[in-house]
Amino acid sequence: MRNDVYQIVTDRIISLLESGTVPWHRPWKSADQWAQNFVSRKPYRGINQFLLNATKYPSPFWLTFRQVYLLGGSVKKGERSFPVVFWKRFKEEGNEEAKPIPFLRYYSVFNVAQCEGINVPGIPTVESAPKFQRIEKCERIVAAMPKRPPINHHGASACYSPSHDEISMPEPEVFESIEAYYSTLFHELTHSTGHLSRLNRKEVTEPGRFGTDPYSREELVAEMGAAFLCGHCEIENKTVDQSAAYIQSWLERLKDDRRLVVHAAAQAQKACDFVLDIQREEEEGPTEPQPKEYKVVALRECPVPENMKICVQPEQAADYWRLNVATNPYFNPDCECFVILMLNTRRRVRGHQLVSIGTVDTVLVHVGHVFRTAIISGATAIILMHNHPSGEPQPSAADLAVTKDLIRAGQLIKIEVIDHIIMGNPRYCSLRESGHFL
């Protein structure tokens, strides 16, 4: 019978809390001390970072049983493994339209200190910063946070206001240490990532009263997020009062909701990545796509002689191709390349776009791709152009068919297709002059 992964994680957290340890407040003194796989050197993410760093072992390196065996080592007798959880996506067989469903899974790892016969490098230590002296790495992170809210340093307490989207902080000098100041600031910055303009966490956008479930979940996210950021900055996290009452409150929450700590750690990891401006692939299963803002970007200037700025004759278009298309590094004369010249109302060249690159004797052309940039850039007419690697510019049946389709599409959206020019070597062929535009 399969073990419940959420329950495995929750039981591990509860056992640590009952022993008086808050696992997401493990002090990290070096970035090299993040829990990581010894072979790949990739740090573990989410709740795994807290679970592994809360163990008694000083080394950050972990291995699966198979990795220990392949390295020529062995696990010491009597040592027990620790779980590492991850998300795996399953898709219903035979249903191509079904969305993948994320499931939580786990595998077991051993610390290198639990193993024999493996040569492990030492971990360098980092001295802590002098008391109340600004920590440069922390300052850089705060300054570089995308969409960072205003931070006011005249408050009597530390808090984040979702309605005003601003952070209130006491002056650094009133904190017991500069580490305590930054870890408190990181706590509030983690809260701020839940704003509608950032990660849009409902616990922030729809805040609840103190002591309610949404409030408790958001506080746990902020505590874990602050711990991640403190670990990144190589300072000790000092935001938590590890009193018996505080630990007892988390015990009650975790025993009632076995999924709480796993989901909170995932949200904290996202918040940390946002503050650090790190882009990662989604790890928690598919989510609804978010709309994006688009723009057209000009790639480079294409200077031409004055007599080529107005493009009404096929030879003018052919000269433009030879000067600005065929001489560019992206152009491959051994493949068919489909290009459009974009013109304004006075038939002056606005620019060109490489729409598609094909093979030695064919190129795929989609109507939407042909007209997309022309529409957004404000072109009122276009000239179709492509090359024949064979050097012979005579049109094929496929060339004539795609030309007719594009002429009809242009008529519907009021962008005139003036000509389709096939470039050979050294000759060219104008389909309009050949009578194919009748």
C-alpha positions as CSV (number, residue, x, y, z in Angstrom):
1,M,0.0,0.0,0.0
2,R,1.4,3.3,-1.1
3,N,2.5,5.7,1.7
4,D,0.9,9.2,1.7
5,V,3.7,11.5,0.7
6,Y,2.1,14.5,2.4
7,Q,1.9,12.5,5.6
8,I,5.5,11.4,5.4
9,V,6.6,15.1,5.1
10,T,4.2,16.3,7.8
11,D,5.3,13.6,10.3
12,R,8.9,14.6,9.7
13,I,8.2,18.2,10.4
14,I,6.1,17.4,13.5
15,S,8.8,15.2,14.9
16,L,11.3,18.1,14.6
17,L,8.9,20.6,16.2
18,E,8.2,18.3,19.1
19,S,12.0,18.1,19.6
20,G,12.1,21.9,19.8
21,T,13.5,22.6,16.3
22,V,11.9,24.8,13.8
23,P,13.2,23.3,10.5
24,W,12.8,26.3,8.3
25,H,15.1,28.3,10.6
26,R,18.2,26.3,10.2
27,P,21.1,28.9,10.2
28,W,23.1,28.7,6.9
29,K,26.5,30.3,7.0
30,S,27.5,29.6,3.4
31,A,25.8,29.4,0.0
32,D,27.8,26.2,-0.4
33,Q,25.9,24.6,2.5
34,W,22.6,24.4,0.7
35,A,21.4,20.8,0.7
36,Q,22.4,19.4,-2.7
37,N,22.9,16.2,-4.6
38,F,26.6,15.3,-4.4
39,V,26.8,14.0,-8.0
40,S,24.9,16.7,-9.8
41,R,25.6,19.5,-7.3
42,K,22.0,20.7,-7.9
43,P,20.4,22.2,-4.7
44,Y,17.2,20.6,-3.6
45,R,14.1,22.8,-3.7
46,G,11.0,23.6,-1.7
47,I,10.4,21.6,1.5
48,N,13.4,19.4,0.8
49,Q,15.8,22.2,1.6
50,F,14.2,22.5,5.1
51,L,13.9,18.8,5.8
52,L,17.5,18.0,4.9
53,N,19.1,21.0,6.5
54,A,17.3,20.2,9.8
55,T,19.2,16.9,10.1
56,K,22.2,16.5,12.4
57,Y,24.7,16.2,9.6
58,P,27.1,19.0,8.9
59,S,27.6,18.1,5.2
60,P,25.2,19.5,2.6
61,F,25.8,16.6,0.2
62,W,23.2,13.8,-0.3
63,L,23.1,10.7,-2.4
64,T,20.6,8.0,-3.4
65,F,21.5,4.4,-2.5
66,R,22.3,3.7,-6.2
67,Q,24.6,6.7,-6.4
68,V,26.5,5.6,-3.3
69,Y,26.9,2.2,-5.0
70,L,28.1,3.6,-8.3
71,L,30.7,5.8,-6.5
72,G,32.2,2.7,-5.0
73,G,30.9,3.5,-1.4
74,S,28.4,1.9,0.9
75,V,25.9,3.0,3.5
76,K,26.9,2.5,7.1
77,K,25.1,-0.3,8.9
78,G,22.0,0.9,10.8
79,E,21.7,4.3,9.0
80,R,18.2,5.4,7.8
81,S,17.3,7.3,4.7
82,F,15.5,10.7,4.4
83,P,12.7,11.5,1.9
84,V,13.1,13.9,-1.0
85,V,9.7,14.8,-2.5
86,F,9.0,15.9,-6.1
87,W,6.1,16.5,-8.4
88,K,5.4,14.1,-11.2
89,R,2.8,14.7,-13.9
90,F,0.5,11.9,-15.2
91,K,-1.7,12.2,-18.3
92,E,-4.7,10.0,-19.0
93,E,-3.9,7.5,-21.7
94,G,-5.8,7.8,-24.9
95,N,-7.0,11.4,-24.1
96,E,-4.7,13.8,-25.9
97,E,-6.8,16.8,-24.6
98,A,-6.6,15.9,-21.0
99,K,-4.5,18.2,-18.8
100,P,-1.6,16.5,-17.0
101,I,-2.3,15.9,-13.3
102,P,0.5,16.6,-10.8
103,F,1.1,14.0,-8.1
104,L,3.5,14.2,-5.2
105,R,6.2,11.5,-5.1
106,Y,9.3,10.9,-3.1
107,Y,12.6,9.0,-3.1
108,S,15.1,8.3,-0.4
109,V,18.6,9.8,0.1
110,F,21.5,9.4,2.5
111,N,23.9,12.1,3.7
112,V,27.5,11.5,2.7
113,A,28.3,11.3,6.5
114,Q,26.2,8.2,6.6
115,C,28.4,6.6,3.9
116,E,31.8,4.9,3.7
117,G,34.3,4.9,0.9
118,I,33.4,8.2,-0.6
119,N,35.9,11.1,-0.8
120,V,34.0,14.3,0.1
121,P,35.5,17.8,-0.1
122,G,35.4,20.1,2.8
123,I,32.9,23.0,3.1
124,P,34.4,26.5,3.4
125,T,33.0,28.6,6.2
126,V,32.0,32.3,5.9
127,E,32.5,34.8,8.8
128,S,29.4,36.7,9.8
129,A,29.3,40.4,9.1
130,P,30.0,42.9,11.9
131,K,27.1,43.9,14.0
132,F,24.9,46.7,12.5
133,Q,27.1,47.0,9.5
134,R,25.1,46.9,6.3
135,I,25.5,43.6,4.5
136,E,26.2,44.3,0.8
137,K,24.7,41.1,-0.6
138,C,21.4,41.7,1.3
139,E,21.4,45.3,0.1
140,R,21.9,44.2,-3.5
141,I,19.0,41.7,-3.3
142,V,16.6,44.3,-1.9
143,A,17.6,46.9,-4.4
144,A,17.3,44.6,-7.4
145,M,13.9,43.0,-6.5
146,P,11.5,43.4,-9.5
147,K,8.5,45.6,-8.8
148,R,9.7,46.2,-5.2
149,P,7.2,48.0,-3.0
150,P,8.3,51.2,-1.2
151,I,10.1,50.5,2.2
152,N,9.5,53.1,4.9
153,H,11.9,53.1,7.8
154,H,10.0,55.1,10.4
155,G,7.6,52.4,11.7
156,A,7.2,51.2,15.2
157,S,6.9,47.6,13.9
158,A,7.5,45.6,10.8
159,C,4.6,45.0,8.5
160,Y,3.4,44.9,4.9
161,S,0.2,46.6,3.8
162,P,-1.4,45.0,0.8
163,S,-3.9,47.9,0.3
164,H,-1.1,50.5,0.1
165,D,1.5,48.0,-1.3
166,E,4.2,49.2,1.0
167,I,6.5,47.9,3.7
168,S,7.0,49.6,7.1
169,M,10.2,48.8,9.0
170,P,11.8,50.2,12.2
171,E,15.3,51.6,11.8
172,P,18.0,48.9,11.6
173,E,19.6,50.2,14.8
174,V,16.7,49.1,17.0
175,F,17.2,45.4,16.0
176,E,19.3,43.1,18.1
177,S,21.6,42.4,15.1
178,I,21.8,43.4,11.5
179,E,21.0,39.8,10.6
180,A,17.7,40.1,12.5
181,Y,17.0,43.3,10.5
182,Y,17.5,41.7,7.1
183,S,15.6,38.5,8.0
184,T,12.7,40.6,9.2
185,L,12.8,42.7,6.0
186,F,13.0,39.4,3.9
187,H,9.9,38.2,5.8
188,E,8.0,41.4,4.7
189,L,9.3,41.2,1.1
190,T,8.0,37.7,0.9
191,H,4.6,38.9,2.0
192,S,4.8,41.6,-0.7
193,T,5.3,39.0,-3.5
194,G,1.7,37.9,-3.0
195,H,0.4,41.2,-4.2
196,L,-1.9,41.2,-7.3
197,S,0.8,42.8,-9.4
198,R,3.3,40.1,-8.5
199,L,2.5,36.5,-7.7
200,N,-1.2,37.1,-6.8
201,R,-1.5,34.9,-3.7
202,K,-5.1,34.9,-2.4
203,E,-3.8,34.9,1.2
204,V,-2.5,38.4,0.5
205,T,-5.0,39.7,-2.0
206,E,-7.9,38.5,0.2
207,P,-6.2,38.8,3.7
208,G,-7.9,37.2,6.7
209,R,-7.9,38.0,10.4
210,F,-5.1,37.1,12.7
211,G,-5.3,33.4,13.7
212,T,-7.4,32.4,10.7
213,D,-6.2,29.6,8.3
214,P,-5.3,31.9,5.4
215,Y,-3.4,34.2,7.8
216,S,-1.5,31.3,9.2
217,R,-0.7,29.9,5.8
218,E,0.6,33.2,4.6
219,E,2.7,33.6,7.8
220,L,4.3,30.2,7.2
221,V,5.1,31.2,3.6
222,A,6.7,34.4,4.8
223,E,8.8,32.6,7.4
224,M,10.0,30.0,4.9
225,G,10.6,32.7,2.2
226,A,12.7,34.7,4.7
227,A,14.7,31.5,5.5
228,F,15.4,30.9,1.8
229,L,16.6,34.5,1.3
230,C,18.7,34.4,4.5
231,G,20.3,31.2,3.3
232,H,21.0,32.8,-0.1
233,C,22.7,35.7,1.7
234,E,24.7,33.4,4.1
235,I,23.2,35.0,7.2
236,E,21.4,33.4,10.2
237,N,17.6,33.7,10.1
238,K,16.5,35.4,13.4
239,T,12.9,36.3,12.8
240,V,11.3,33.5,14.8
241,D,10.7,33.4,18.5
242,Q,11.2,29.7,19.1
243,S,9.0,29.7,22.2
244,A,7.0,26.7,23.3
245,A,3.7,28.5,22.4
246,Y,4.9,29.3,18.9
247,I,6.0,25.7,18.2
248,Q,2.8,24.4,19.7
249,S,0.7,26.5,17.4
250,W,2.5,25.0,14.3
251,L,2.1,21.5,15.7
252,E,-1.7,22.1,15.9
253,R,-1.9,23.5,12.4
254,L,0.2,20.6,10.8
255,K,-1.7,17.9,12.6
256,D,-4.9,19.3,11.1
257,D,-3.6,19.8,7.6
258,R,-0.9,17.4,6.3
259,R,-0.6,19.3,3.0
260,L,0.1,22.7,4.6
261,V,3.8,22.6,4.9
262,V,4.5,21.2,1.4
263,H,2.3,23.8,-0.3
264,A,3.7,26.6,1.9
265,A,7.3,25.6,1.0
266,A,6.4,25.6,-2.7
267,Q,4.9,29.1,-2.4
268,A,7.9,30.3,-0.4
269,Q,10.2,29.0,-3.1
270,K,8.3,31.0,-5.8
271,A,8.4,34.1,-3.6
272,C,12.2,33.7,-3.2
273,D,12.7,33.2,-6.9
274,F,10.6,36.4,-7.6
275,V,12.6,38.5,-5.1
276,L,15.9,37.2,-6.7
277,D,14.4,37.6,-10.2
278,I,15.1,33.9,-11.0
279,Q,13.0,32.4,-13.8
280,R,12.3,28.7,-13.4
281,E,10.1,26.1,-15.1
282,E,6.8,25.4,-13.3
283,E,7.2,22.5,-10.9
284,E,3.8,22.2,-9.4
285,G,1.8,21.1,-12.3
286,P,0.0,23.0,-15.1
287,T,-1.6,26.4,-14.3
288,E,-3.8,28.7,-16.3
289,P,-1.7,30.7,-18.9
290,Q,-1.3,34.4,-18.1
291,P,-1.8,37.0,-20.8
292,K,1.3,38.9,-22.0
293,E,2.0,42.3,-23.5
294,Y,3.6,42.1,-26.9
295,K,5.5,44.5,-29.1
296,V,7.4,44.6,-32.4
297,V,11.1,45.1,-32.2
298,A,13.2,46.3,-35.1
299,L,16.4,44.1,-35.4
300,R,18.7,46.4,-37.3
301,E,19.0,49.4,-39.7
302,C,19.0,48.5,-43.4
303,P,20.4,51.5,-45.3
304,V,19.7,51.6,-49.0
305,P,20.3,54.1,-51.9
306,E,17.7,56.8,-52.4
307,N,16.4,55.2,-55.6
308,M,15.6,52.0,-53.6
309,K,13.5,53.6,-50.9
310,I,10.5,53.6,-53.1
311,C,9.7,50.1,-54.2
312,V,7.2,49.9,-57.1
313,Q,9.3,48.0,-59.7
314,P,10.4,44.3,-59.4
315,E,14.1,45.3,-60.0
316,Q,13.9,47.6,-57.0
317,A,12.7,44.8,-54.8
318,A,15.4,42.5,-56.2
319,D,18.1,45.0,-55.5
320,Y,16.8,45.4,-51.9
321,W,17.0,41.6,-51.5
322,R,20.6,41.4,-52.8
323,L,21.7,44.3,-50.6
324,N,19.9,43.5,-47.2
325,V,18.7,39.9,-47.3
326,A,21.2,37.8,-49.2
327,T,24.2,39.5,-47.4
328,N,22.9,38.9,-43.9
329,P,24.4,35.9,-41.8
330,Y,20.9,34.5,-41.2
331,F,20.3,34.0,-44.9
332,N,21.0,30.4,-46.2
333,P,21.3,30.3,-50.0
334,D,21.0,26.5,-49.9
335,C,17.5,26.7,-48.5
336,E,14.3,28.4,-49.7
337,C,13.8,31.6,-47.5
338,F,10.5,33.4,-47.6
339,V,10.7,37.2,-47.0
340,I,8.1,40.0,-47.1
341,L,8.9,43.6,-47.8
342,M,6.6,46.0,-45.9
343,L,5.6,49.3,-47.6
344,N,3.7,52.4,-46.5
345,T,1.0,54.2,-48.4
346,R,3.5,55.9,-50.7
347,R,5.2,52.6,-51.4
348,R,8.3,53.4,-49.5
349,V,10.0,50.5,-47.8
350,R,9.4,50.3,-44.1
351,G,11.5,47.2,-43.6
352,H,11.5,43.4,-44.2
353,Q,11.0,40.2,-42.3
354,L,12.3,36.7,-42.8
355,V,9.0,34.7,-42.3
356,S,10.2,31.2,-42.9
357,I,13.2,29.0,-43.8
358,G,12.5,25.8,-45.6
359,T,14.5,23.1,-47.4
360,V,16.3,22.9,-50.8
361,D,13.0,22.8,-52.7
362,T,10.2,23.9,-50.5
363,V,9.2,26.3,-47.7
364,L,6.1,26.3,-45.5
365,V,4.2,29.6,-45.4
366,H,1.3,30.4,-43.0
367,V,-1.0,33.3,-43.8
368,G,-1.0,34.5,-40.2
369,H,2.8,34.6,-40.1
370,V,3.0,36.5,-43.3
371,F,0.7,39.3,-42.3
372,R,1.3,39.4,-38.5
373,T,4.3,41.8,-38.5
374,A,2.9,43.8,-41.4
375,I,-0.3,44.5,-39.5
376,I,1.4,45.5,-36.2
377,S,4.0,47.6,-38.0
378,G,1.4,49.6,-39.9
379,A,2.3,48.4,-43.4
380,T,-0.4,49.0,-46.1
381,A,1.2,46.8,-48.8
382,I,3.7,44.0,-49.0
383,I,5.9,42.3,-51.6
384,L,6.3,38.5,-51.3
385,M,9.8,37.2,-52.0
386,H,11.6,33.9,-51.8
387,N,14.6,32.3,-53.4
388,H,15.2,29.1,-55.4
389,P,18.5,27.5,-54.4
390,S,18.7,25.8,-57.8
391,G,19.2,29.3,-59.3
392,E,16.2,28.9,-61.7
393,P,13.4,31.4,-60.8
394,Q,10.6,29.8,-62.7
395,P,7.5,29.5,-60.3
396,S,6.2,26.1,-59.3
397,A,2.5,25.1,-59.0
398,A,2.9,25.5,-55.2
399,D,4.4,29.0,-55.6
400,L,1.3,30.0,-57.7
401,A,-1.1,28.5,-55.2
402,V,0.3,30.1,-52.1
403,T,0.4,33.5,-54.0
404,K,-3.3,33.3,-54.7
405,D,-4.1,32.5,-51.1
406,L,-2.1,35.4,-49.8
407,I,-3.6,37.8,-52.3
408,R,-7.1,36.9,-51.1
409,A,-6.0,37.1,-47.5
410,G,-4.6,40.6,-48.1
411,Q,-7.8,41.8,-49.7
412,L,-9.7,40.8,-46.6
413,I,-7.5,42.8,-44.2
414,K,-6.9,45.7,-46.6
415,I,-3.1,45.0,-47.1
416,E,-2.3,44.8,-50.8
417,V,0.0,42.1,-52.1
418,I,1.8,44.0,-54.8
419,D,4.0,41.3,-56.2
420,H,5.6,37.9,-55.6
421,I,9.3,37.9,-56.7
422,I,11.2,34.6,-57.0
423,M,15.0,35.2,-56.7
424,G,17.3,33.0,-58.8
425,N,21.0,33.4,-59.6
426,P,21.4,35.8,-61.2
427,R,17.9,36.3,-62.7
428,Y,14.6,36.8,-60.9
429,C,10.9,36.3,-61.8
430,S,8.0,38.7,-61.1
431,L,4.7,36.8,-60.9
432,R,2.8,40.0,-61.5
433,E,4.8,40.7,-64.7
434,S,4.3,37.1,-65.7
435,G,0.5,37.5,-65.6
436,H,-0.3,35.5,-62.4
437,F,-2.0,38.4,-60.6
438,L,-5.0,38.7,-63.0
